[in-house]
């Protein structure tokens, strides 16, 4: 399954918000430096979806705010 995710780094609190179009907005505490925000995103999504971190992959948007994330069905 592919998820469309908009990331907002440097937020005060972590949050996952489901938008009306089915995409996600994820607020992260980490800054977008040295991949820290991406690591936090993978960790947060794996915990929320109940899958191992190794199965959550960023397919596109490694350095962008809009990312496509692949997770198992």
N, C-alpha and C positions, 0 to 999 in steps of 0.2 A: 504494500500500500504506500502511496506517495502523498505526503502532506505538504501543503503550501504554508510556510511559516514566515511571519514578519517579526523580526527581532528588535527589541528596544533595550540596548545595553545601558548600564549605569543607572538603573532604576533603583528606587529605595527598597522595593519589595519584589520578590519573585511572584509571578502570576502567569497563568495560561488562560487566555480568553478565546472562546470560540466565536468567530464572526458569523454573520448571517449567511455569507456565501460558502461556509464550510471551512474556510481557512482559519489559521490560528494566529493570534498575536501573543508573543511571549515576552514578558518583562524579565530582564536578568539583572542581577546585581553587579556582575563582572564587567570590566571595561573591555572594549574590542581591541585588546592588545595581546599579541603573542598567542592568539587562539584561545584565550581564557573564556571569552563569551561563548565560543563554539563548544568548549568542553562542558561548561555549565548547562548549555542547551541540551546536549546529548544526555547528560546526567538527569536533568529535570524531566525530559520526555520519557526516558527509560523508566524512571520511578513512577511517573503518572500512568504510563501505558502498561506497566508490569512486564516489561521485556528486558533482557540483559543489555547493558550499554554497548556491547560488541555488535548487537543487531540493529542499532540505530545509526544510520549512515547519512551524512550530508552529501547528497548527490550533486547539487549545484548551489552556488551562492556562498562559497567558502568565505569570501571577504565582503559580501553584500548583506544588506538588512533583510532582503527577501531571499529565503532559502527553500529548497525542495529537499525534504527529508524522507528517506525510505525506512519503513519499519515493517516487520513481518505481519501478515494478516492474523 
